[in-house]
Amino acid sequence: MNISHLFSQVTAVVPASGRAAFKAIDPAGWPFGRQPGIALALLAMACLVLTALISPPAWGQARVGSMVGTQPALVVDTLDGDRFDLAEQRGRWVVINFWATWCAPCIKEIPELSELADRDDVVVLGLDYEEIERDELDAFLAQHQPRYAIAPIDPWQPLAGFPVPRGLPVTYLIDAGGTVVEAWLGPVDKTMIEQAMIEQAVEQATTSAADEQP
């Protein structure tokens, strides 16, 4: 069995975005290169790891998607000294965003979420999911200036009402009745969230009209 030849065939189907990293594990230079069984096993493990890094995390999306249709409870203290209670937000859309200062896509979302927070019918809450000193977080927020409440969440003491994030960012859209209607693992923008709000409003109106028919 020619492991290097097999490796070259596998590399050819790896997405271009991950090909450079994949080539870095070329078994031609491994000390096990002449022992096909060991080399093949190592190549298989490398493929699994890189697939997880390169491919969309479908299993993680399924995890956050399991929240759709539920009515979670959430009470947290925000950095501005207030207490956020999800149950008190009835009548408005709520966007819950798990993020961290080291997460580049999360930082890119801040202006988009701030624009959503400017709407009278939307409440946005950012849950900073990381270990960070308060002065470091304050400095970050002073630089990026989100126009919505931020609550620090200790990763060692996860929230009871939401699953532990397996990646960041994670965003939940909750309707005026307190039900999770959409969940995203990965970056979102204002347009995506507003489109989901429109779709849910249409669906709820259609269902309500159907229920009223004799």
VOBA-1610 file (N, C-alpha, C; in pm, whole numbers, padded with zeros to 5 digits, always signed):
BEGIN
Met+00085-00119+00000Met+00000+00000+00000Met+00089+00125+00000Asn+00065+00216-00092Asn+00142+00340-00099Asn+00065+00448-00025Ile+00108+00476+00101Ile+00035+00571+00185Ile+00042+00712+00129Ser+00158+00749+00074Ser+00173+00884+00019Ser+00078+00905-00098His+00060+00800-00181His-00032+00811-00294His-00176+00826-00244Leu-00211+00748-00141Leu-00345+00759-00083Leu-00366+00898-00025Phe-00263+00950+00042Phe-00272+01083+00100Phe-00297+01188-00007Ser-00229+01177-00119Ser-00245+01275-00226Ser-00386+01271-00283Gln-00447+01151-00286Gln-00584+01141-00336Gln-00683+01206-00238Val-00659+01184-00109Val-00746+01244-00009Val-00733+01396-00011Thr-00608+01444-00022Thr-00584+01589-00023Thr-00658+01656-00137Ala-00674+01588-00247Ala-00737+01647-00365Ala-00882+01682-00341Val-00947+01613-00245Val-01089+01641-00221Val-01111+01730-00099Val-01004+01768-00031Val-01016+01859+00082Val-01043+02000+00030Pro-01138+02074+00093Pro-01165+02211+00047Pro-01038+02295+00047Ala-01031+02387-00048Ala-00911+02469-00063Ala-00876+02542+00065Ser-00980+02580+00144Ser-00955+02655+00266Ser-00875+02577+00368Gly-00879+02444+00360Gly-00808+02365+00458Gly-00695+02284+00400Arg-00668+02299+00271Arg-00570+02214+00205Arg-00428+02237+00255Ala-00394+02363+00284Ala-00258+02390+00331Ala-00232+02321+00464Ala-00332+02331+00554Ala-00316+02266+00684Ala-00312+02115+00668Phe-00390+02063+00574Phe-00395+01918+00555Phe-00262+01866+00503Lys-00199+01941+00411Lys-00072+01897+00355Lys+00039+01895+00460Ala+00018+01972+00566Ala+00120+01978+00670Ala+00137+01846+00743Ile+00038+01757+00730Ile+00048+01628+00798Ile+00086+01517+00700Asp+00147+01551+00587Asp+00186+01452+00486Asp+00264+01338+00552Pro+00213+01214+00542Pro+00277+01101+00609Pro+00412+01064+00550Ala+00451+01125+00439Ala+00580+01092+00380Ala+00695+01117+00477Gly+00673+01213+00566Gly+00779+01246+00661Gly+00761+01181+00797Trp+00655+01101+00812Trp+00633+01037+00940Trp+00733+00924+00963Pro+00770+00897+01089Pro+00858+00783+01115Pro+00790+00650+01088Phe+00654+00653+01077Phe+00580+00529+01051Phe+00549+00512+00903Gly+00610+00597+00820Gly+00575+00598+00679Gly+00590+00464+00609Arg+00678+00379+00661Arg+00699+00249+00596Arg+00620+00138+00666Gln+00536+00175+00759Gln+00450+00077+00825Gln+00306+00114+00792Pro+00251+00061+00684Pro+00121+00105+00631Pro+00008+00102+00732Gly+00003-00001+00818Gly-00108-00010+00912Gly-00111+00109+01007Ile+00004+00140+01066Ile+00011+00252+01160Ile-00010+00384+01087Ala+00053+00397+00971Ala+00041+00522+00895Ala-00103+00547+00853Leu-00173+00441+00811Leu-00311+00456+00768Leu-00400+00496+00885Ala-00374+00437+01002Ala-00453+00472+01121Ala-00434+00618+01158Leu-00308+00664+01154Leu-00280+00803+01185Leu-00342+00897+01083Leu-00339+00857+00956Leu-00400+00938+00852Leu-00550+00947+00873Ala-00612+00836+00913Ala-00757+00838+00937Ala-00792+00932+01050Met-00712+00927+01158Met-00739+01017+01271Met-00720+01163+01230Ala-00617+01189+01149Ala-00594+01326+01104Ala-00710+01375+01018Cys-00762+01285+00937Cys-00877+01322+00851Cys-00997+01360+00936Leu-01022+01284+01043Leu-01137+01313+01129Leu-01122+01449+01196Val-01002+01476+01246Val-00979+01604+01313Val-00994+01720+01217Leu-00935+01708+01099Leu-00941+01818+01003Leu-01080+01836+00945Thr-01153+01726+00932Thr-01291+01737+00885Thr-01373+01817+00984Ala-01351+01794+01113Ala-01423+01869+01215Ala-01389+02017+01210Leu-01262+02048+01175Leu-01220+02187+01170Leu-01266+02257+01044Ile-01271+02183+00932Ile-01299+02244+00803Ile-01447+02245+00769Ser-01518+02137+00804Ser-01657+02123+00765Ser-01748+02199+00860Pro-01867+02238+00813Pro-01962+02303+00903Pro-01998+02209+01017Pro-02004+02259+01142Pro-02031+02174+01256Pro-02178+02138+01266Ala-02222+02044+01181Ala-02364+02008+01175Ala-02413+01955+01308Trp-02329+01879+01379Trp-02372+01824+01507Trp-02395+01935+01608Gly-02315+02040+01601Gly-02333+02152+01692Gly-02459+02229+01658Gln-02487+02244+01529Gln-02609+02312+01487Gln-02731+02235+01533Ala-02725+02102+01526Ala-02836+02021+01573Ala-02859+02042+01722Arg-02749+02060+01796Arg-02760+02080+01940Arg-02831+02211+01972Val-02791+02321+01910Val-02858+02447+01937Val-02997+02447+01877Gly-03014+02376+01764Gly-03146+02369+01701Gly-03248+02297+01786Ser-03202+02214+01879Ser-03295+02142+01966Ser-03369+02237+02060Met-03321+02360+02071Met-03387+02459+02156Met-03511+02518+02091Val-03522+02506+01960Val-03636+02563+01888Val-03765+02499+01938Gly-03861+02584+01971Gly-03988+02535+02023Gly-03996+02533+02175Thr-03885+02557+02241Thr-03884+02557+02387Thr-03899+02699+02441Gln-03928+02709+02569Gln-03938+02838+02636Gln-03842+02839+02755Pro-03716+02868+02729Pro-03615+02861+02834Pro-03628+02975+02935Ala-03578+02948+03054Ala-03568+03053+03155Ala-03426+03108+03155Leu-03414+03237+03179Leu-03282+03300+03183Leu-03288+03424+03270Val-03208+03424+03376Val-03195+03540+03462Val-03046+03562+03485Val-02994+03677+03442Val-02851+03707+03458Val-02833+03852+03497Asp-02722+03880+03563Asp-02685+04017+03597Asp-02598+04074+03486Thr-02633+04192+03438Thr-02559+04255+03329Thr-02454+04352+03384Leu-02360+04387+03299Leu-02250+04472+03342Leu-02292+04612+03383Asp-02408+04655+03337Asp-02456+04790+03372Asp-02528+04792+03507Gly-02527+04678+03577Gly-02587+04673+03710Gly-02731+04630+03713Asp-02791+04602+03598Asp-02930+04558+03593Asp-02937+04405+03596Arg-03056+04357+03615Arg-03082+04213+03607Arg-03172+04187+03487Phe-03127+04098+03400Phe-03205+04062+03281Phe-03282+03934+03311Asp-03414+03944+03297Asp-03502+03827+03316Asp-03577+03805+03185Leu-03550+03692+03122Leu-03613+03665+02992Leu-03764+03664+03002Ala-03818+03619+03115Ala-03963+03613+03132Ala-04028+03751+03131Glu-03949+03855+03159Glu-04003+03991+03163Glu-03999+04060+03026Gln-03952+03988+02925Gln-03939+04048+02792Gln-04056+04015+02699Arg-04161+03957+02754Arg-04275+03919+02671Arg-04330+04041+02596Gly-04367+04020+02472Gly-04420+04128+02388Gly-04317+04183+02291Arg-04190+04141+02307Arg-04086+04186+02215Arg-04001+04066+02171Trp-03939+04081+02056Trp-03842+03983+02012Trp-03718+03992+02102Val-03656+03878+02128Val-03534+03875+02207Val-03426+03801+02129Val-03308+03858+02122Val-03193+03795+02058Val-03089+03768+02167Ile-03058+03641+02188Ile-02957+03600+02285Ile-02833+03557+02207Asn-02721+03623+02233Asn-02599+03597+02157Asn-02485+03557+02250Phe-02440+03431+02236Phe-02322+03384+02307Phe-02199+03425+02226Trp-02101+03487+02291Trp-01986+03540+02219Trp-01864+03543+02312Ala-01751+03587+02259Ala-01629+03604+02339Ala-01541+03708+02270Thr-01455+03771+02347Thr-01370+03877+02293Thr-01266+03825+02195Trp-01229+03696+02207Trp-01127+03639+02119Trp-01186+03587+01988Cys-01318+03591+01977Cys-01388+03533+01862Cys-01409+03639+01754Ala-01334+03628+01643Ala-01343+03728+01536Ala-01483+03741+01477Pro-01553+03630+01445Pro-01690+03645+01392Pro-01784+03712+01493Cys-01760+03689+01622Cys-01842+03752+01725Cys-01826+03904+01721Ile-01702+03947+01706Ile-01674+04091+01702Ile-01741+04155+01581Lys-01740+04083+01471Lys-01803+04134+01349Lys-01954+04149+01365Glu-02013+04069+01452Glu-02158+04074+01474Glu-02201+04195+01556Ile-02111+04254+01634Ile-02150+04358+01729Ile-02224+04475+01662Pro-02175+04531+01552Pro-02251+04640+01488Pro-02388+04594+01436Glu-02394+04471+01386Glu-02521+04419+01334Glu-02623+04404+01448Leu-02578+04348+01559Leu-02668+04330+01673Leu-02705+04464+01735Ser-02614+04559+01731Ser-02645+04692+01783Ser-02756+04759+01703Glu-02754+04739+01572Glu-02862+04795+01489Glu-02995+04731+01523Leu-02993+04601+01549Leu-03116+04534+01590Leu-03165+04589+01724Ala-03072+04612+01815Ala-03108+04661+01947Ala-03169+04801+01942Asp-03145+04874+01835Asp-03201+05008+01819Asp-03352+05003+01792Arg-03401+04887+01751Arg-03544+04873+01724Arg-03622+04868+01856Asp-03741+04926+01856Asp-03823+04928+01977Asp-03880+04791+02011Asp-03891+04705+01910Asp-03955+04574+01933Asp-03854+04461+01952Val-03727+04495+01971Val-03623+04393+01985Val-03536+04422+02107Val-03508+04318+02183Val-03413+04325+02295Val-03297+04232+02262Val-03176+04281+02274Val-03057+04200+02248Val-02978+04185+02377Leu-02934+04064+02402Leu-02849+04038+02518Leu-02725+03961+02472Gly-02608+04014+02503Gly-02483+03946+02471Gly-02430+03873+02594Leu-02409+03742+02580Leu-02357+03661+02690Leu-02210+03632+02662Asp-02122+03700+02734Asp-01978+03685+02713Asp-01931+03556+02778Tyr-01909+03455+02695Tyr-01882+03320+02743Tyr-01732+03293+02739Glu-01663+03333+02844Glu-01519+03314+02850Glu-01468+03350+02989Glu-01345+03313+03017Glu-01278+03358+03138Glu-01199+03484+03105Ile-01234+03594+03166Ile-01170+03721+03135Ile-01180+03814+03255Glu-01078+03894+03277Glu-01080+03991+03385Glu-01175+04105+03349Arg-01238+04161+03452Arg-01337+04266+03428Arg-01276+04387+03359Asp-01154+04426+03396Asp-01094+04544+03332Asp-01065+04518+03184Glu-01029+04395+03150Glu-01005+04360+03009Glu-01135+04367+02930Leu-01241+04315+02990Leu-01371+04318+02922Leu-01419+04461+02905Asp-01403+04542+03010Asp-01445+04682+03000Asp-01369+04756+02890Ala-01241+04727+02877Ala-01160+04792+02773Ala-01208+04749+02634Phe-01240+04622+02620Phe-01291+04572+02491Phe-01423+04639+02456Leu-01513+04647+02552Leu-01644+04707+02527Leu-01633+04856+02498Ala-01538+04921+02562Ala-01517+05064+02534Ala-01471+05086+02391Gln-01398+04989+02339Gln-01349+05000+02201Gln-01459+04970+02100His-01540+04866+02126His-01637+04820+02026His-01779+04873+02051Gln-01809+04916+02171Gln-01932+04987+02204Gln-02061+04921+02154Pro-02092+04802+02202Pro-02223+04744+02169Pro-02334+04824+02234Arg-02444+04840+02164Arg-02558+04917+02215Arg-02663+04824+02274Tyr-02619+04724+02345Tyr-02710+04631+02411Tyr-02640+04576+02535Ala-02718+04517+02622Ala-02666+04471+02751Ala-02572+04351+02732Ile-02470+04348+02817Ile-02372+04239+02817Ile-02370+04175+02956Ala-02371+04044+02957Ala-02361+03971+03084Ala-02248+03869+03074Pro-02152+03873+03165Pro-02044+03773+03162Pro-02094+03638+03214Ile-02056+03532+03144Ile-02096+03396+03183Ile-01970+03314+03209Asp-01961+03254+03326Asp-01848+03170+03361Asp-01861+03036+03290Pro-01766+02999+03203Pro-01776+02869+03133Pro-01781+02751+03229Trp-01731+02769+03352Trp-01733+02661+03451Trp-01866+02655+03526Gln-01951+02754+03503Gln-02083+02754+03564Gln-02186+02788+03456Pro-02209+02695+03363Pro-02296+02723+03248Pro-02441+02748+03289Leu-02511+02814+03201Leu-02652+02844+03225Leu-02736+02716+03222Ala-02837+02713+03306Ala-02923+02594+03312Ala-03022+02588+03195Gly-03063+02705+03146Gly-03168+02707+03045Gly-03123+02689+02902Phe-02991+02695+02876Phe-02940+02683+02741Phe-02826+02580+02737Pro-02810+02510+02625Pro-02700+02413+02615Pro-02565+02483+02616Val-02465+02413+02665Val-02329+02466+02666Val-02283+02487+02522Pro-02239+02606+02485Pro-02194+02630+02347Pro-02076+02540+02311Arg-02083+02475+02196Arg-01972+02394+02146Arg-01891+02471+02042Gly-01927+02594+02024Gly-01857+02683+01932Gly-01919+02821+01948Leu-01850+02922+01900Leu-01900+03059+01908Leu-01886+03127+01773Pro-01978+03218+01742Pro-02093+03260+01820Pro-02212+03164+01808Val-02302+03173+01905Val-02430+03104+01902Val-02538+03208+01929Thr-02642+03209+01848Thr-02747+03310+01860Thr-02884+03244+01860Tyr-02969+03288+01952Tyr-03106+03240+01960Tyr-03202+03356+01937Leu-03306+03329+01858Leu-03413+03426+01836Leu-03537+03376+01909Ile-03590+03461+01996Ile-03704+03425+02080Ile-03819+03519+02049Asp-03937+03463+02028Asp-04050+03547+01988Asp-04114+03616+02108Ala-04219+03694+02079Ala-04282+03775+02184Ala-04348+03691+02292Gly-04373+03564+02264Gly-04432+03476+02363Gly-04331+03400+02445Gly-04201+03422+02417Gly-04097+03355+02494Gly-04050+03223+02438Thr-04088+03193+02313Thr-04051+03067+02250Thr-03933+03085+02156Val-03835+02997+02165Val-03722+03000+02071Val-03772+02958+01934Val-03756+03045+01835Val-03805+03016+01701Val-03694+02993+01601Glu-03569+03031+01637Glu-03457+03008+01546Glu-03329+03005+01629Ala-03232+02927+01581Ala-03103+02918+01649Ala-02995+02901+01545Trp-02884+02969+01566Trp-02772+02963+01471Trp-02642+02933+01545Leu-02565+02841+01493Leu-02427+02822+01536Leu-02339+02878+01426Gly-02269+02987+01456Gly-02191+03055+01354Gly-02238+03199+01340Pro-02169+03277+01259Pro-02200+03420+01250Pro-02336+03448+01188Val-02400+03554+01238Val-02527+03601+01183Val-02514+03750+01156Asp-02610+03803+01084Asp-02615+03948+01064Asp-02758+03996+01081Lys-02776+04125+01076Lys-02907+04186+01097Lys-03010+04133+00997Thr-02969+04121+00873Thr-03062+04076+00769Thr-03112+03934+00796Met-03023+03846+00834Met-03062+03707+00863Met-03166+03702+00975Ile-03140+03776+01081Ile-03231+03772+01195Ile-03365+03835+01161Glu-03362+03948+01091Glu-03488+04012+01054Glu-03568+03926+00957Gln-03500+03855+00868Gln-03571+03765+00777Gln-03639+03653+00855Ala-03570+03601+00956Ala-03631+03497+01039Ala-03750+03552+01116Met-03742+03677+01159Met-03854+03740+01230Met-03975+03753+01138Ile-03950+03793+01014Ile-04060+03808+00918Ile-04124+03673+00890Glu-04043+03573+00867Glu-04095+03439+00838Glu-04178+03386+00954Gln-04131+03408+01075Gln-04205+03361+01191Gln-04336+03438+01208Ala-04334+03568+01183Ala-04455+03649+01194Ala-04560+03603+01093Val-04516+03575+00971Val-04608+03528+00867Val-04665+03392+00906Glu-04578+03304+00953Glu-04623+03170+00992Glu-04724+03176+01106Gln-04696+03260+01204Gln-04787+03271+01318Gln-04920+03333+01276Ala-04917+03431+01185Ala-05040+03494+01138Ala-05123+03394+01058Thr-05056+03315+00976Thr-05125+03214+00896Thr-05191+03109+00985Thr-05119+03066+01086Thr-05172+02966+01178Thr-05291+03022+01255Ser-05279+03148+01298Ser-05387+03211+01373Ser-05512+03225+01288Ala-05494+03263+01160Ala-05609+03278+01070Ala-05676+03144+01044Ala-05595+03039+01031Ala-05650+02905+01008Ala-05729+02857+01129Asp-05681+02891+01247Asp-05750+02848+01369Asp-05884+02918+01387Glu-05896+03040+01330Glu-06018+03116+01346Glu-06127+03075+01248Gln-06089+02999+01145Gln-06188+02956+01046Gln-06281+02852+01109Pro-06411+02862+01078Pro-06507+02764+01134Pro-06486+02623+01079
//
